[in-house]
């Protein structure tokens, strides 16, 4: 998931005008750890305020289990001056420094090491979350595991998120997935807090952009875990194709693509719900009314629905849409049918408890809900 800027905290439980009781719940829903553990594992979702301790427990247990079987090794590219050829010869470096005259040669080779990006990432997560957990014994446990990894040869240079995202798991290290999922969430949790502190986010646009992406990913992650077990197919970031009948040669280079936030398909009932999330107020000031729905968002969800009609998919022909916003001041839950497509406009109270947020998300896709 996208990381919060390192110089940020959330003050007074608000992002702009939007109340957020606890960002940790959204981060949980958006995390790989929530998907990996599923709804059958209790404790995480029910206690978002204790989430750092719960995630630290999971991470510490995963690291201890992995250490008993030895941490994963990996090949890392290295360049070194050797007394014999190893790997490939670095001809330019060898000639530039006249190494052959001294009986030396510059080589490029892959070295099998425990100091891999994955292990450095996990060590950084242990050190990071040890600073925010409530329990002193758990903090000591995380620090001890981090120091243990250091003594094994894992350096303190943490890899970037891009390097971690590029990791590919082989058959032998597939068990590292849950450990890395816990490490990702542990590092994310250590950044935002609703408590007063010395660091204040000075760029509101960065803050809102980060939370907007978090809200989108959290909604997709929640539905993926909760609805997949009851017959729904959940696709996040699904592209939609234009039903083109004729085109000029260069149109593909400039025609924008359509990409939805979340698409829910239910095979048994033949239902499809196209969800678009927005981290703004659901209404705005109108020309002739005090409040009106944002027209651009209506056009967008309408395009998602109508552009797919007639393409041979019965679910697309009668698909419904859901525009999902956080609530500001009051809750909204209204719907309309336009050309056979139900479009619903709903808000989620992010200032509520975890159970309230969960209930509201489920209500939005309830088969008994009005018009959708």
GICORHU-V878371 format. One record per pair of residues at least 12 apart in sequence whose ideal C-beta (glycine too) atoms are under 7 Angstrom apart, sorted by the first residue. I is the first residue (numbers start at 0). J is the second residue. Records with the same first field share a line. If there is no record, write none. Layout:
BEGIN
I=J, J
END
This chain:
BEGIN
0=29, 30, 187, 213, 216
1=209, 212, 213
2=160, 187, 190
3=190, 191, 209
4=200, 205, 209
5=190
6=198, 200
7=190, 191, 200, 206
8=191, 192, 196, 198, 199, 200
9=22, 191, 193
10=199
12=193
14=206, 207, 210
15=203, 207
16=327
17=278, 325, 327, 349
18=349, 350
19=349, 350
20=349, 350, 351
21=47, 48, 193
22=191
23=47, 50, 188
24=47, 353, 356
25=213, 214, 217
26=184, 187, 188, 213
27=43, 44, 47, 50
28=217, 220, 221
29=213, 216, 217, 220
30=180, 183, 184, 220
31=180, 183
32=54, 180, 181, 184
33=220, 224
34=220, 223, 224
35=176, 177, 180
37=224
38=224, 225, 228
44=353
45=353
47=353
50=188
51=128, 131, 132, 188
52=132, 133, 134, 137
54=128, 181, 184, 185, 188
55=128, 132, 137, 141, 185
56=137
57=181
58=124, 125, 128, 181, 182, 185
59=140, 141, 144
61=177, 178, 181
62=121, 125, 144, 178
63=144
65=175, 178
70=113, 118, 151
71=115, 117, 118, 172, 175
72=111, 112, 113
73=112, 115
74=109, 110, 111
75=109, 110, 112, 115
76=107, 109
77=108, 110
78=105, 107
79=106
80=98, 103, 105
81=103, 104, 106
82=102, 103
84=104, 106
85=106, 108
86=106, 107, 108, 109
87=106, 107, 108
88=104, 106
89=105, 106, 107
92=105
93=105
113=151, 152, 153
114=152, 153, 154
116=158, 162, 163, 166
117=166, 175, 179
118=148, 153
119=153, 154, 156, 157, 158
120=157, 158, 163, 179, 182
121=178, 179, 182
122=145, 148, 149, 153, 155
123=157, 186
124=182, 185, 186
125=141, 144, 145
126=142, 145
127=185, 186, 189
128=141, 185, 188, 189
129=141, 142
130=189
131=188, 189
207=278
210=278
211=278
214=276, 278, 325
215=260, 276
218=261, 274, 276, 323, 360
219=235, 260, 261
221=360
222=261, 263
223=235
226=263
230=265, 266, 267
231=263, 264, 265
232=264
233=261, 263
234=262
235=261
236=258
237=259, 262
238=256, 257, 258
239=257, 259, 303, 306, 307
241=254, 306
242=306, 309, 310
257=302, 303, 306
259=273, 275, 303
260=274, 275, 276
261=274
263=364
264=314
269=313, 314
271=314, 315, 318
272=319, 321, 364, 371
273=300, 303, 304, 318, 320
274=321, 323
275=299, 300, 322
276=323
277=296, 322, 324
278=325
279=324
280=324, 327
281=324, 331, 344, 346
292=344
296=322
300=320, 322, 342
301=337
303=320
304=318, 320, 340
305=338
317=339
318=340
319=340, 341, 342, 343, 371
320=340, 342, 343
321=343, 345, 363, 371
322=344
323=345, 347, 363
324=346
325=346, 347, 349
326=346, 347, 348
330=346, 348
331=344, 345, 346
332=345
334=369, 370, 371
336=370
341=370, 371
343=370, 371
345=363
347=359, 360
END
